[in-house]
């Protein structure tokens, strides 16, 4: 568990727990950020992040920055961003947002704050579909060659995924109140992985894909102005694959994250139709991308590990949602794809 942390704000000492969604930066980290920026921080605010903690910090000279605290290997993160930066000719623009400073030792990455709206599924209106599709059309024409890992390397290691599932199982105790939930979703994931490990058509499609893929392309990593895309954030999962992966990833988070209702599937369908028109993506690519994205989420054991480690009901709620959704997709894949791609 993370210990309570403190920061001076408006002459008051306040504290909170990270797992209860703290919105303040640890005082030691604050001093390190001030050293990196060469300016005093006057305020900070937690603005999200799952695999990393993201904070909006404001300096005394009235400039704003986003400080990202990485939980994993900071060296690998920086090297990945450098590779992507070279693909975009080392320029920051609305298609690529480049961090401005890194401190690998303290796992802190600093980016300029770009004002925009962070949208959630219910807020994504139709007039945003085309600007998003244009970003993906731009990515389609970037050819990373061998600079980045492939979708196959990242998301089709079934043996490794099954090993991770077994590791999670070994941590699970029958006395845990959530034992049945975790056991059920791990068994479902094992069953799904076994179905896909010899899917030759999907494997061939993945291996023949060689365009730039953002890898974490969804509504919370896209900043909008009133009618256009202002910036794309967080490129650490970028890889070589098919741009349809980003389209489906967007659909998954923006429209299908909480349910697979006809209303949600209809919104997803309309967005994908725009992608077909603007980015010239084929239905076959979208179908394969949906299967790959589904497989990608099935392979992750992050939520199960987090629940076992932290005992937080937050993770239990997400797992209950995913168990229901994975069961529905696994049982009705053909019907769902028909509704999405009609």
C-alpha positions as CSV (number, residue, x, y, z in Angstrom):
1,X,0.0,0.0,0.0
2,X,1.1,3.6,-0.7
3,X,1.7,5.6,2.4
4,X,-0.2,8.9,3.0
5,X,1.6,11.8,1.3
6,X,1.7,15.5,2.0
7,X,2.0,18.8,0.1
8,X,1.7,22.4,1.1
9,X,-1.3,24.0,-0.7
10,X,-2.9,27.3,0.2
11,X,-0.8,27.3,3.5
12,X,-2.5,24.1,4.6
13,X,-1.1,20.6,5.0
14,X,-3.5,18.2,3.4
15,X,-3.2,14.4,2.8
16,X,-5.0,11.7,1.0
17,X,-4.5,8.1,-0.1
18,X,-3.4,7.3,-3.7
19,X,-5.8,4.4,-4.0
20,X,-8.6,6.8,-3.2
21,X,-7.6,8.9,-6.2
22,X,-5.3,11.5,-4.6
23,X,-4.9,14.8,-6.4
24,X,-1.7,16.0,-4.9
25,X,2.0,15.3,-5.6
26,X,4.4,13.8,-3.1
27,X,6.7,16.6,-1.7
28,X,9.8,14.8,-2.8
29,X,8.5,14.3,-6.3
30,X,7.4,17.9,-6.3
31,X,10.9,19.1,-5.6
32,X,12.2,16.9,-8.4
33,X,9.7,18.3,-10.8
34,X,10.7,21.8,-9.8
35,X,14.3,21.0,-10.4
36,X,13.5,19.6,-13.9
37,X,11.4,22.7,-14.8
38,X,13.5,25.2,-13.0
39,X,10.5,26.8,-11.4
40,X,8.4,26.5,-8.2
41,X,5.1,24.5,-8.3
42,X,2.2,26.4,-6.8
43,X,-0.5,23.8,-7.4
44,X,-1.0,20.3,-8.6
45,X,-4.0,18.1,-9.6
46,X,-4.3,14.4,-10.4
47,X,-5.8,14.1,-13.9
48,X,-5.9,10.3,-14.3
49,X,-3.8,7.6,-15.6
50,X,-4.0,3.8,-15.1
51,X,-0.5,2.4,-15.9
52,X,1.0,5.8,-14.8
53,X,0.0,8.6,-12.5
54,X,-0.6,11.9,-14.4
55,X,-0.6,15.3,-12.7
56,X,-1.4,18.8,-13.9
57,X,1.1,21.1,-12.3
58,X,1.2,24.9,-12.4
59,X,4.4,26.9,-11.8
60,X,4.7,30.3,-10.2
61,X,5.3,31.9,-13.6
62,X,1.8,30.6,-14.6
63,X,2.9,27.8,-16.9
64,X,1.2,24.5,-16.9
65,X,2.7,21.0,-17.4
66,X,1.7,17.4,-17.2
67,X,4.0,15.3,-15.0
68,X,3.7,11.6,-15.7
69,X,4.9,9.2,-13.0
70,X,5.8,5.8,-14.5
71,X,5.4,2.6,-12.6
72,X,7.3,0.5,-15.1
73,X,10.7,0.8,-16.8
74,X,11.2,4.5,-17.6
75,X,14.2,3.8,-19.8
76,X,12.0,1.6,-22.1
77,X,9.4,4.4,-22.2
78,X,11.9,7.1,-23.2
79,X,13.4,4.9,-25.9
80,X,10.0,4.1,-27.3
81,X,9.0,7.8,-27.5
82,X,12.3,8.6,-29.2
83,X,11.6,6.0,-31.9
84,X,8.1,7.4,-32.4
85,X,9.5,10.9,-32.4
86,X,11.8,10.1,-35.3
87,X,8.9,8.7,-37.3
88,X,7.2,12.1,-36.9
89,X,10.5,13.9,-37.8
90,X,11.0,15.0,-34.2
91,X,8.2,17.5,-34.4
92,X,5.2,17.9,-32.1
93,X,1.9,18.4,-33.7
94,X,-1.7,17.4,-33.4
95,X,-0.9,13.9,-34.6
96,X,2.0,13.4,-32.1
97,X,2.6,15.1,-28.8
98,X,6.2,14.8,-27.7
99,X,7.3,15.0,-24.0
100,X,9.7,17.9,-23.3
101,X,11.7,16.6,-20.4
102,X,12.5,13.2,-18.9
103,X,14.0,12.1,-15.6
104,X,14.6,8.4,-15.9
105,X,16.0,7.9,-12.5
106,X,12.9,9.2,-10.8
107,X,10.5,7.9,-13.5
108,X,9.1,11.3,-14.3
109,X,8.2,12.5,-17.8
110,X,7.2,16.1,-18.3
111,X,4.9,17.3,-21.2
112,X,3.5,20.7,-22.0
113,X,-0.1,21.1,-21.0
114,X,-2.3,21.3,-24.0
115,X,-5.7,22.7,-23.3
116,X,-8.5,20.6,-24.6
117,X,-11.5,18.5,-23.6
118,X,-11.0,14.9,-22.4
119,X,-14.1,13.2,-23.7
120,X,-16.0,10.1,-22.5
121,X,-18.2,7.8,-24.5
122,X,-21.5,9.6,-24.0
123,X,-20.0,12.9,-24.9
124,X,-18.5,11.9,-28.3
125,X,-20.7,13.6,-30.9
126,X,-20.9,12.6,-34.6
127,X,-19.1,15.8,-35.7
128,X,-15.9,14.4,-34.0
129,X,-15.9,11.1,-36.0
130,X,-14.4,12.6,-39.2
131,X,-11.5,14.4,-37.4
132,X,-10.6,11.3,-35.6
133,X,-10.7,9.2,-38.8
134,X,-8.4,11.7,-40.4
135,X,-5.8,11.2,-37.7
136,X,-6.0,7.5,-38.3
137,X,-5.7,8.0,-42.1
138,X,-2.5,10.0,-41.4
139,X,-1.1,7.1,-39.3
140,X,-1.9,4.6,-42.1
141,X,0.7,6.3,-44.3
142,X,3.5,6.2,-41.7
143,X,5.6,3.0,-42.3
144,X,7.8,2.2,-39.2
145,X,9.6,-0.6,-41.0
146,X,11.6,-2.5,-38.2
147,X,11.7,0.5,-35.8
148,X,8.8,-0.8,-33.7
149,X,7.6,-4.1,-32.4
150,X,4.7,-5.7,-34.3
151,X,1.2,-6.5,-33.2
152,X,2.0,-10.1,-33.3
153,X,5.0,-9.7,-31.0
154,X,3.0,-7.7,-28.5
155,X,-0.4,-9.4,-28.5
156,X,-0.2,-13.0,-29.8
157,X,2.0,-14.6,-27.2
158,X,-0.7,-17.1,-26.0
159,X,1.8,-19.3,-24.1
160,X,3.1,-16.3,-22.1
161,X,-0.5,-15.1,-21.4
162,X,-1.5,-18.5,-20.1
163,X,1.5,-18.5,-17.9
164,X,0.5,-15.2,-16.5
165,X,-3.0,-16.5,-15.8
166,X,-1.5,-19.4,-13.9
167,X,0.6,-17.0,-11.8
168,X,-2.5,-15.0,-10.9
169,X,-4.3,-18.3,-10.0
170,X,-1.5,-19.2,-7.6
171,X,-2.0,-15.9,-5.7
172,X,-5.8,-16.5,-5.3
173,X,-7.1,-17.8,-2.0
174,X,-10.4,-19.6,-1.5
175,X,-11.0,-17.5,1.5
176,X,-11.0,-14.3,-0.6
177,X,-14.5,-12.9,-1.0
178,X,-13.9,-12.3,-4.7
179,X,-12.5,-15.9,-5.2
180,X,-15.4,-17.0,-7.5
181,X,-15.3,-13.9,-9.6
182,X,-11.6,-14.1,-10.3
183,X,-11.7,-17.8,-10.9
184,X,-14.5,-17.5,-13.4
185,X,-12.9,-14.8,-15.4
186,X,-9.5,-16.6,-15.5
187,X,-11.2,-19.8,-16.7
188,X,-13.1,-17.8,-19.4
189,X,-9.8,-16.1,-20.5
190,X,-8.1,-19.5,-20.7
191,X,-10.9,-20.9,-22.9
192,X,-10.8,-17.9,-25.2
193,X,-7.0,-18.0,-25.6
194,X,-7.3,-21.7,-26.6
195,X,-9.7,-20.8,-29.4
196,X,-7.4,-18.2,-31.0
197,X,-4.0,-19.7,-30.7
198,X,-4.4,-21.6,-34.0
199,X,-6.4,-19.0,-35.9
200,X,-4.3,-19.0,-39.1
201,X,-6.3,-16.3,-40.9
202,X,-5.9,-13.8,-38.0
203,X,-2.2,-14.7,-37.6
204,X,-1.5,-14.1,-41.3
205,X,-3.4,-10.8,-41.2
206,X,-1.4,-9.6,-38.2
207,X,2.0,-10.6,-39.7
208,X,1.2,-8.8,-43.0
209,X,0.3,-5.5,-41.3
210,X,3.0,-2.8,-41.3
211,X,1.6,0.6,-40.6
212,X,2.0,2.8,-37.6
213,X,-0.4,2.0,-34.7
214,X,-0.8,4.4,-31.7
215,X,-1.7,1.4,-29.5
216,X,-3.7,3.2,-26.9
217,X,-5.9,5.3,-29.1
218,X,-9.1,6.2,-27.2
219,X,-11.2,9.1,-26.1
220,X,-9.1,9.9,-23.0
221,X,-5.9,10.2,-25.0
222,X,-7.5,12.6,-27.6
223,X,-7.9,16.3,-26.9
224,X,-10.5,18.2,-29.0
225,X,-11.2,21.8,-29.8
226,X,-14.9,22.6,-30.5
227,X,-14.8,20.7,-33.8
228,X,-11.4,19.2,-34.4
229,X,-8.6,17.1,-32.9
230,X,-6.2,19.3,-31.0
231,X,-3.7,16.7,-29.8
232,X,-3.0,13.0,-29.4
233,X,-1.3,11.9,-26.2
234,X,0.5,8.8,-24.8
235,X,2.5,6.9,-27.5
236,X,4.2,4.4,-25.3
237,X,2.2,1.5,-26.7
238,X,2.9,2.4,-30.3
239,X,3.8,-0.5,-32.6
240,X,3.7,-1.8,-36.2
241,X,0.4,-3.2,-37.3
242,X,-2.9,-2.2,-39.0
243,X,-4.5,1.2,-38.4
244,X,-7.8,-0.6,-38.0
245,X,-6.5,-1.6,-34.5
246,X,-6.7,2.0,-33.4
247,X,-10.2,2.4,-34.9
248,X,-11.5,-0.6,-32.9
249,X,-9.6,0.4,-29.8
250,X,-11.4,3.8,-29.9
251,X,-14.7,2.0,-30.4
252,X,-14.0,-0.3,-27.5
253,X,-13.4,2.6,-25.0
254,X,-15.6,5.3,-26.4
255,X,-18.8,3.2,-27.0
256,X,-18.5,-0.4,-25.8
257,X,-16.6,0.0,-22.5
258,X,-19.6,-0.4,-20.3
259,X,-22.1,-2.3,-22.3
260,X,-22.9,-3.9,-25.7
261,X,-26.4,-2.5,-26.0
262,X,-27.9,-1.9,-29.4
263,X,-27.5,1.9,-28.8
264,X,-23.8,1.5,-28.0
265,X,-23.2,-0.8,-31.0
266,X,-25.1,1.6,-33.3
267,X,-22.8,4.5,-32.3
268,X,-19.8,2.2,-32.8
269,X,-21.2,1.2,-36.2
270,X,-21.6,4.9,-37.3
271,X,-18.0,5.7,-36.3
272,X,-16.6,2.7,-38.2
273,X,-18.6,3.7,-41.3
274,X,-16.9,7.1,-41.1
275,X,-13.5,5.3,-40.9
276,X,-14.4,3.2,-43.9
277,X,-15.1,6.3,-45.9
278,X,-12.4,8.7,-44.7
279,X,-9.5,6.3,-44.0
280,X,-10.5,3.7,-46.7
281,X,-10.3,0.8,-44.2
282,X,-11.9,-2.5,-45.2
283,X,-14.5,-4.5,-43.4
284,X,-12.0,-7.4,-43.2
285,X,-9.4,-5.3,-41.5
286,X,-12.0,-4.0,-39.0
287,X,-13.2,-7.5,-38.3
288,X,-9.7,-8.8,-37.7
289,X,-8.8,-5.8,-35.6
290,X,-11.9,-6.4,-33.4
291,X,-10.8,-10.0,-32.8
292,X,-7.2,-8.9,-32.1
293,X,-8.3,-6.1,-29.7
294,X,-10.6,-8.6,-27.9
295,X,-7.7,-11.0,-27.6
296,X,-5.5,-8.3,-26.4
297,X,-7.8,-7.4,-23.5
298,X,-8.4,-11.1,-22.7
299,X,-4.6,-11.6,-22.3
300,X,-4.2,-8.9,-19.7
301,X,-4.3,-9.9,-16.0
302,X,-3.8,-6.4,-14.6
303,X,-7.2,-6.1,-13.0
304,X,-7.1,-9.5,-11.4
305,X,-3.6,-8.8,-10.0
306,X,-4.7,-5.4,-8.7
307,X,-7.7,-6.8,-6.9
308,X,-5.7,-9.5,-5.2
309,X,-3.0,-7.0,-4.2
310,X,-5.0,-4.0,-3.1
311,X,-8.4,-5.6,-2.2
312,X,-10.1,-2.6,-3.8
313,X,-13.8,-2.8,-4.8
314,X,-13.0,-0.5,-7.7
315,X,-11.1,-3.4,-9.4
316,X,-13.8,-5.8,-8.5
317,X,-16.4,-3.7,-10.3
318,X,-14.3,-3.5,-13.4
319,X,-13.8,-7.3,-13.4
320,X,-17.5,-7.9,-13.0
321,X,-18.1,-5.7,-16.0
322,X,-15.4,-7.4,-18.1
323,X,-16.6,-10.9,-17.2
324,X,-20.1,-10.1,-18.5
325,X,-18.8,-8.4,-21.6
326,X,-16.2,-11.1,-22.4
327,X,-18.8,-13.8,-22.1
328,X,-21.2,-11.9,-24.4
329,X,-18.6,-11.3,-27.0
330,X,-17.2,-14.8,-26.8
331,X,-20.7,-16.2,-27.3
332,X,-22.0,-13.8,-29.9
333,X,-18.9,-12.7,-31.9
334,X,-20.5,-13.2,-35.3
335,X,-23.6,-11.3,-34.4
336,X,-21.7,-8.4,-32.8
337,X,-19.4,-8.1,-35.8
338,X,-22.5,-8.1,-38.1
339,X,-24.0,-5.2,-36.2
340,X,-20.8,-3.3,-36.1
341,X,-19.9,-3.7,-39.8
342,X,-23.3,-3.8,-41.5
